[in-house]
């Protein structure tokens, strides 16, 4: 039985977006290419969308992978935030793919925007994570 990278890394990732837990993770764990690969594995989105979420261009994203370049601190933090969000999304929806589909679907509760459109900012990631928590407690989203 092979264990996916997503499982190995997500085991240590915070279950929800929590600033203290994210900072603690960044202090104790290496956020590198394997973390970026895990995000790609969890998120059913293409490179250009993931690069947009990370506020970098696609060329930089590819350089991180191909040239084994050190990932900048703010990008590392955003990767951990997104990994936490996807981990929480899987716990709510039961599957990364179903969560990804929800993220890309326009939603009345988000002013007819797709939830994924909020993921370019830290506040947006927190907002979507808060909405997931609300769903867990019975809110319509």
C-alpha positions in Angstrom: 0.0 0.0 0.0 1.4 3.4 -1.0 0.7 6.4 1.2 0.1 9.7 -0.7 2.1 12.8 0.1 -1.1 14.5 0.9 -1.7 12.1 3.8 1.8 12.3 5.1 2.0 16.1 5.2 -1.7 16.7 6.1 -1.3 14.5 9.2 0.7 17.4 10.8 -1.1 20.3 9.2 -3.6 22.1 11.5 -7.2 20.8 11.0 -8.6 24.3 10.5 -7.0 27.7 9.7 -5.8 28.9 13.0 -3.0 31.5 13.2 -1.4 30.1 16.2 -1.3 26.6 14.8 0.0 27.8 11.5 2.8 29.8 13.1 3.7 26.8 15.3 3.8 24.5 12.2 6.0 27.0 10.4 8.4 27.0 13.3 8.7 23.2 13.6 8.2 21.9 10.0 9.9 22.4 6.7 7.6 23.9 4.1 9.2 23.0 0.8 8.5 21.4 -2.5 6.8 18.4 -0.9 4.3 20.8 0.7 3.7 22.5 -2.6 3.2 19.1 -4.3 0.8 18.1 -1.6 -1.3 21.3 -2.2 -1.4 20.4 -5.9 -2.5 16.9 -5.0 -5.2 18.1 -2.7 -6.5 20.9 -4.9 -8.0 20.0 -8.2 -6.9 23.3 -9.7 -4.3 24.1 -12.3 -0.9 25.7 -11.7 -2.1 29.2 -12.7 -4.9 29.2 -10.1 -2.6 27.9 -7.4 0.0 30.5 -8.4 -2.7 33.2 -8.1 -3.7 32.0 -4.6 0.0 32.2 -3.6 0.4 35.7 -5.2 3.2 34.5 -7.4 3.4 34.0 -11.2 3.4 30.5 -12.8 7.1 30.8 -13.7 8.0 31.3 -10.0 5.8 28.4 -9.0 7.6 26.2 -11.6 11.0 27.5 -10.5 10.2 26.4 -6.9 9.7 22.9 -8.2 12.3 22.6 -11.0 15.2 24.6 -9.6 14.6 23.6 -6.0 14.6 27.3 -5.0 13.9 28.2 -1.4 10.3 29.2 -1.0 9.8 32.7 0.4 8.4 33.0 3.9 5.1 34.6 2.9 4.5 31.9 0.3 5.3 29.2 2.8 2.7 30.6 5.2 0.1 30.8 2.4 0.8 27.2 1.5 0.2 26.1 5.1 -3.0 28.1 5.3 -4.2 26.6 2.1 -3.3 23.1 3.2 -5.2 23.6 6.4 -8.2 24.9 4.5 -8.2 21.9 2.2 -7.8 19.6 5.2 -10.8 21.3 6.8 -12.7 21.2 3.5 -12.1 17.4 3.2 -13.5 16.9 6.7 -16.6 18.9 5.8 -17.2 17.5 2.3 -15.6 14.1 2.7 -13.3 14.4 -0.3 -10.8 16.9 -1.8 -12.3 16.8 -5.2 -15.9 17.5 -4.0 -14.5 20.4 -1.9 -12.6 21.7 -4.9 -15.8 21.6 -7.0 -17.6 23.6 -4.2 -14.8 26.1 -4.2 -15.1 26.8 -8.0 -18.9 27.0 -8.0 -20.6 30.4 -7.8 -22.5 30.6 -4.6 -25.4 32.8 -3.6 -24.0 33.3 -0.1 -20.8 34.7 -1.5 -22.5 37.4 -3.7 -22.6 34.8 -6.6 -18.8 34.5 -6.5 -17.0 31.2 -6.4 -15.4 30.7 -2.9 -12.1 30.1 -4.6 -12.0 33.8 -5.7 -11.4 34.7 -2.0 -8.3 32.6 -1.7 -5.8 35.2 -3.0 -5.7 36.9 0.4 -5.0 35.7 4.0 -8.3 37.2 5.1 -10.1 35.4 2.3 -8.7 32.0 3.4 -9.8 32.7 6.9 -13.3 33.8 5.6 -13.8 30.5 3.7 -12.5 28.5 6.6 -15.1 30.3 8.9 -17.8 29.4 6.4 -16.7 25.7 6.5 -17.0 25.9 10.3 -20.5 27.4 10.0 -21.4 24.5 7.7 -20.3 22.0 10.3 -22.7 23.7 12.7 -25.7 23.6 10.3 -25.5 27.0 8.5 -26.6 27.0 4.8 -23.7 28.0 2.6 
